[in-house]
């Protein structure tokens, strides 16, 4: 079992973005595209703590914001009725930059991954912002996927592995992987689904970290006879391209999972190909198999795939400003909508209303009519600075620049009209995401490394 340090001293204050740890690796390893096939190398599981037969930890009902885009289908929506009257509860620097949305556990524990000299994962208490723990991890944890289960156990990818911590930050297990798990999700039977940027897919027990089925390679198994001396790439290879779905990051996004059927969806850009694929796979409890693959994402995948509530349609954006709706039964394109900008993150999808994200665009909503799409409304006066989210009660939240400041804007999802607005004091640049807490709290994480938490003052 991997041990880790726990910082117990005073609260860390102030940004510490100037990190000195080298992440480039040896130059003799050669171009990344020649070594993606080595995702099958070095995947022997370590022994883990706990029972190997009993899993008494529940995934949970989805209270809070347990994965990057809230749920298995990447809906970027919350079942909580969003408040239209908020007040700033607290704000604080994390100490390093942020690349992923904050996660929120079922009891309100806020978790972020970053990169500092001492810690790479932080946990804060929702009521006060007090730090609960911080742990050192691999330097790529800032870009790794993460998830929180119903007991506030935390699962996060870093350089060469998936790590599990309990709610106090104590290590539970670590399972090796080739690359960095950029997608960490939960399967319908309560296991952890891990996908690295090299295309290694694993299903791991949440209790022990043991592999439940054989590892699946989205890029295929390596041919060691044809390439007997092929070196293994550094685990961080290609991560710089993942944010935009570029060619050096073959699997750039968080997978969308249909928990009922076991099918999940990934984007794959094979080295040397001009277009990225949308791939459907199924985890049956006994194996992982590929169902279909559709070459459709021109310029690479701009977004993570988002699954409709009934599982029949998948929404995904490419880097030519297109939003595509795809039939999940066969990979057929249902419709294509030009957004005018490349979407990022995931598409917020609720009741057929789709709200894209992306710092190059503005707030807008697309209506899915089945075999066609239309713009339901748009706010060209509100430039996007992060990921808009929707909640129950026809309420949404986004961050936009207003004057010289970044503001959290509350809007009506039916009309797009602003119903409330609050400045993020001192915030600059853009945000890594907006998330919703179990009691309607709104958590904004900025890319330069600050957290802003708003609490409802009334429903």
BELJOQUI-V463667 format. One record per residue. N is the residue number from 1. RES is the residue in three letters. NEAR is the number of other C-alpha atoms within 12 Angstrom. Layout:
BEGIN
{{N,RES,NEAR} {N,RES,NEAR}}
END
This chain:
BEGIN
{{1,UNK,21} {2,UNK,24} {3,UNK,19} {4,UNK,25} {5,UNK,20} {6,UNK,24} {7,UNK,24} {8,UNK,16} {9,UNK,13} {10,UNK,11} {11,UNK,21} {12,UNK,27} {13,UNK,18} {14,UNK,18} {15,UNK,23} {16,UNK,24} {17,UNK,24} {18,UNK,15} {19,UNK,19} {20,UNK,13} {21,UNK,16} {22,UNK,15} {23,UNK,21} {24,UNK,21} {25,UNK,17} {26,UNK,16} {27,UNK,13} {28,UNK,13} {29,UNK,20} {30,UNK,18} {31,UNK,19} {32,UNK,35} {33,UNK,27} {34,UNK,24} {35,UNK,36} {36,UNK,44} {37,UNK,33} {38,UNK,36} {39,UNK,45} {40,UNK,33} {41,UNK,29} {42,UNK,20} {43,UNK,26} {44,UNK,20} {45,UNK,29} {46,UNK,22} {47,UNK,20} {48,UNK,26} {49,UNK,25} {50,UNK,20} {51,UNK,17} {52,UNK,18} {53,UNK,14} {54,UNK,12} {55,UNK,18} {56,UNK,18} {57,UNK,22} {58,UNK,25} {59,UNK,35} {60,UNK,26} {61,UNK,24} {62,UNK,35} {63,UNK,33} {64,UNK,42} {65,UNK,50} {66,UNK,48} {67,UNK,53} {68,UNK,51} {69,UNK,52} {70,UNK,51} {71,UNK,46} {72,UNK,46} {73,UNK,45} {74,UNK,45} {75,UNK,48} {76,UNK,47} {77,UNK,50} {78,UNK,42} {79,UNK,28} {80,UNK,30} {81,UNK,25} {82,UNK,38} {83,UNK,34} {84,UNK,34} {85,UNK,27} {86,UNK,27} {87,UNK,26} {88,UNK,28} {89,UNK,24} {90,UNK,25} {91,UNK,33} {92,UNK,34} {93,UNK,35} {94,UNK,42} {95,UNK,34} {96,UNK,35} {97,UNK,37} {98,UNK,39} {99,UNK,36} {100,UNK,46} {101,UNK,47} {102,UNK,51} {103,UNK,51} {104,UNK,50} {105,UNK,42} {106,UNK,35} {107,UNK,31} {108,UNK,38} {109,UNK,44} {110,UNK,48} {111,UNK,54} {112,UNK,57} {113,UNK,48} {114,UNK,47} {115,UNK,41} {116,UNK,34} {117,UNK,26} {118,UNK,30} {119,UNK,36} {120,UNK,42} {121,UNK,53} {122,UNK,46} {123,UNK,42} {124,UNK,38} {125,UNK,31} {126,UNK,37} {127,UNK,25} {128,UNK,22} {129,UNK,30} {130,UNK,25} {131,UNK,32} {132,UNK,31} {133,UNK,37} {134,UNK,39} {135,UNK,38} {136,UNK,31} {137,UNK,39} {138,UNK,36} {139,UNK,34} {140,UNK,43} {141,UNK,42} {142,UNK,40} {143,UNK,46} {144,UNK,50} {145,UNK,48} {146,UNK,50} {147,UNK,54} {148,UNK,50} {149,UNK,43} {150,UNK,31} {151,UNK,29} {152,UNK,37} {153,UNK,37} {154,UNK,47} {155,UNK,55} {156,UNK,57} {157,UNK,46} {158,UNK,43} {159,UNK,36} {160,UNK,41} {161,UNK,47} {162,UNK,54} {163,UNK,52} {164,UNK,44} {165,UNK,43} {166,UNK,31} {167,UNK,31} {168,UNK,27} {169,UNK,36} {170,UNK,30} {171,UNK,34} {172,UNK,32} {173,UNK,35} {174,UNK,40} {175,UNK,41} {176,UNK,40} {177,UNK,43} {178,UNK,42} {179,UNK,48} {180,UNK,48} {181,UNK,51} {182,UNK,55} {183,UNK,51} {184,UNK,50} {185,UNK,51} {186,UNK,49} {187,UNK,38} {188,UNK,28} {189,UNK,28} {190,UNK,29} {191,UNK,35} {192,UNK,48} {193,UNK,52} {194,UNK,54} {195,UNK,50} {196,UNK,54} {197,UNK,59} {198,UNK,52} {199,UNK,42} {200,UNK,45} {201,UNK,49} {202,UNK,44} {203,UNK,41} {204,UNK,41} {205,UNK,41} {206,UNK,50} {207,UNK,38} {208,UNK,35} {209,UNK,42} {210,UNK,34} {211,UNK,35} {212,UNK,31} {213,UNK,22} {214,UNK,23} {215,UNK,35} {216,UNK,33} {217,UNK,33} {218,UNK,39} {219,UNK,34} {220,UNK,22} {221,UNK,22} {222,UNK,24} {223,UNK,18} {224,UNK,15} {225,UNK,9} {226,UNK,10} {227,UNK,15} {228,UNK,12} {229,UNK,14} {230,UNK,24} {231,UNK,24} {232,UNK,32} {233,UNK,34} {234,UNK,33} {235,UNK,42} {236,UNK,40} {237,UNK,41} {238,UNK,37} {239,UNK,38} {240,UNK,23} {241,UNK,25} {242,UNK,39} {243,UNK,35} {244,UNK,32} {245,UNK,44} {246,UNK,35} {247,UNK,38} {248,UNK,33} {249,UNK,39} {250,UNK,49} {251,UNK,52} {252,UNK,48} {253,UNK,54} {254,UNK,53} {255,UNK,53} {256,UNK,51} {257,UNK,44} {258,UNK,36} {259,UNK,32} {260,UNK,20} {261,UNK,21} {262,UNK,32} {263,UNK,36} {264,UNK,46} {265,UNK,51} {266,UNK,53} {267,UNK,53} {268,UNK,50} {269,UNK,44} {270,UNK,36} {271,UNK,28} {272,UNK,16} {273,UNK,20} {274,UNK,19} {275,UNK,26} {276,UNK,37} {277,UNK,37} {278,UNK,50} {279,UNK,40} {280,UNK,37} {281,UNK,32} {282,UNK,33} {283,UNK,36} {284,UNK,24} {285,UNK,25} {286,UNK,15} {287,UNK,20} {288,UNK,29} {289,UNK,26} {290,UNK,26} {291,UNK,23} {292,UNK,24} {293,UNK,27} {294,UNK,27} {295,UNK,26} {296,UNK,33} {297,UNK,42} {298,UNK,30} {299,UNK,28} {300,UNK,43} {301,UNK,49} {302,UNK,47} {303,UNK,49} {304,UNK,49} {305,UNK,53} {306,UNK,51} {307,UNK,44} {308,UNK,35} {309,UNK,27} {310,UNK,21} {311,UNK,29} {312,UNK,24} {313,UNK,33} {314,UNK,51} {315,UNK,54} {316,UNK,61} {317,UNK,48} {318,UNK,45} {319,UNK,32} {320,UNK,27} {321,UNK,29} {322,UNK,31} {323,UNK,47} {324,UNK,44} {325,UNK,41} {326,UNK,38} {327,UNK,28} {328,UNK,36} {329,UNK,24} {330,UNK,20} {331,UNK,28} {332,UNK,25} {333,UNK,28} {334,UNK,25} {335,UNK,27} {336,UNK,29} {337,UNK,33} {338,UNK,23} {339,UNK,33} {340,UNK,23} {341,UNK,27} {342,UNK,37} {343,UNK,46} {344,UNK,46} {345,UNK,47} {346,UNK,49} {347,UNK,47} {348,UNK,51} {349,UNK,42} {350,UNK,35} {351,UNK,25} {352,UNK,32} {353,UNK,36} {354,UNK,46} {355,UNK,49} {356,UNK,54} {357,UNK,49} {358,UNK,40} {359,UNK,30} {360,UNK,24} {361,UNK,30} {362,UNK,32} {363,UNK,47} {364,UNK,41} {365,UNK,40} {366,UNK,38} {367,UNK,30} {368,UNK,30} {369,UNK,20} {370,UNK,21} {371,UNK,18} {372,UNK,19} {373,UNK,25} {374,UNK,23} {375,UNK,27} {376,UNK,21} {377,UNK,21} {378,UNK,30} {379,UNK,25} {380,UNK,17} {381,UNK,18} {382,UNK,34} {383,UNK,31} {384,UNK,41} {385,UNK,40} {386,UNK,44} {387,UNK,50} {388,UNK,54} {389,UNK,53} {390,UNK,45} {391,UNK,42} {392,UNK,26} {393,UNK,22} {394,UNK,28} {395,UNK,36} {396,UNK,49} {397,UNK,52} {398,UNK,55} {399,UNK,47} {400,UNK,44} {401,UNK,29} {402,UNK,22} {403,UNK,11} {404,UNK,14} {405,UNK,21} {406,UNK,31} {407,UNK,37} {408,UNK,48} {409,UNK,44} {410,UNK,38} {411,UNK,36} {412,UNK,30} {413,UNK,41} {414,UNK,28} {415,UNK,23} {416,UNK,33} {417,UNK,26} {418,UNK,28} {419,UNK,23} {420,UNK,25} {421,UNK,28} {422,UNK,33} {423,UNK,29} {424,UNK,36} {425,UNK,22} {426,UNK,19} {427,UNK,31} {428,UNK,24} {429,UNK,26} {430,UNK,37} {431,UNK,42} {432,UNK,45} {433,UNK,47} {434,UNK,51} {435,UNK,56} {436,UNK,54} {437,UNK,41} {438,UNK,33} {439,UNK,32} {440,UNK,41} {441,UNK,42} {442,UNK,55} {443,UNK,53} {444,UNK,54} {445,UNK,48} {446,UNK,43} {447,UNK,36} {448,UNK,30} {449,UNK,40} {450,UNK,41} {451,UNK,47} {452,UNK,43} {453,UNK,41} {454,UNK,40} {455,UNK,31} {456,UNK,26} {457,UNK,17} {458,UNK,14} {459,UNK,17}}
END
